[in-house]
Amino acid sequence: MKPNPRPLALGLTVVLLAAACSTPASRIKANPEAFARLTADQKVLVQAGQIALGFESEAVRLALGDPDRTTVRTDARGETIVWHFLTYEAEGRLLFTGTYHSGRNWWGWGATYPYYLDYPARTVRDRFRVEFHGGKVIAITREDTR
């Protein structure tokens, strides 16, 4: 009798998906030096996956992970870097939050893209936005989920 490869493939898929999930705890474990540089108050917030005004990008990355998209706004004060954390929706229902796939193309550079990139009539919006000026968080915009 030939062994069924499906259970092995399913188990491997589950392991890979679990490894891809990033949490504040996993990001802190991967970068303990950055976490050690934070103040006691910042450490509490980062562990809870939260940020505050005045945080540096390294602390935001520990708390929230990598942004889905980055933009630069220039005004009279200078350049403001904006990190966007995105939500994908269609017909009023959530499709996905964040980026799902990442890979390498034939010349070696990686790219991440949303799982529902080609979903018809999908909308993309910021669920969370963080603005940096001079290397520090100056504004935080989040959805009101009430």
N, C-alpha and C positions, 0 to 999 in steps of 0.2 A: 504494500500500500504506500502510495506516494504521500509525503507530508504536505499538509495544507499551509501555504505561505501566508495566508491572510492574517492569522493571529499575530505572527511575527511582524508583518508590515503595519498592522494596526497599533501594536505595542510601540514600535519604533516611532510612528507618527505621533502618538500621545507623548512620548518622551521628548521629541523634538519641539512640539508645541509648548509643553511645560517649560522647557529650557528657554524658549523665546520670550516668555512672559517676564517682564521686568517689573520689579517692585522696589519701593524705597530700600527695603532690607537687602535685596540682591545687589542694588547699585552701591549701597554703603559697603557691603562685603567686597565688591569688586574694586572699590576705591577708598580704603580706610584712611589714607593720608589726607584726602580732601575732607572727609568727615571730621577728622581730628582737628582740623584748622577752624572749624566752626565754633561759635560761642555756644554756651549751654542752652540758651533760648532757641538758637537756630537748630541745634541738634534735635530738640524736642519736636519742632515743626517739621523738619526734614523726615524724621522717623514716621511722622503721621502723614507724609505725602503732601505737606502744605508749605507755602512760602510766604514771605512778607516783604514789604518795601525795604530797600537797602541790601537785599541779598545779592551776592555776586552770581554770575552765570554758573559757576561750578556747583554752588549750593542748590540752585534751581534744577540743574541737571540731576543731582542726587535725589531731590524730592519728586520731580515730575518725569524725568527721563528726557530723551531727545525730543526736540520739537518736530512736528510733522512738516513744517514749512517755516522759513525765516525771511523776513522782509526788512528793508531799511527805509526809514522815513527821514527826510531832511527838511528842517525848518529853520527859523531864525536862531534857535538855540544850538543847532548843529545836527548831527546824525543820531537817530534813535534806532536801535536794533529791536525788531519785534519778533518774538517767538510765537508761533501759532500752533495750538493743539486742536486738531480738527475732528469733526463729526460728519459722517456720511449718512444721509437720510433719503428716503423715497416714499412718497405718498404718506407722509406723516409718521413713518416708522423708522427707527434707528437701524441702519445697515451695519455700520461699524464705526469705531472710534480709533483714531490713530492709523499708523501704517501697519500693514500685515506682512507683506512679502518683502524679502530683500534677496538680492542675488548679485552675481557677477556676470558681466557680459564678456565677450570673447577677448577684449583688450584689457580686462583685468580690473576695471573700476566697478564699485558696487553702487547699487541704487535701491531705494525703497519706494514702494508704490502702494496705494490703497488697494485692498482686495476687491472692492466694488468699483474700480476705476471705470469699467465699461458698462455699468448698470444703467439702463435707460432711465431718464428723468430723475437722476439722483441730484441731490443738492449737497453742497459742501459748505460748512460754516464753522466759525471758531466756537469751540465750547469753552476755550480758555485762551487768553492772550497775555503775554508778559512783555513789557517794554523796558529796555535797558538804555540808560544814558550814562556815559562815563563809566561803564562797566558795572553799574548797580541798577537794581530794579527800581523804576520810578513810577510804574503803573501796572496794575493787575486788573484784567477784565475777565469776568466769568459769568456763565449763565446763571440766571436766577431760576432755580429748579422748584420753587414753591408753587 
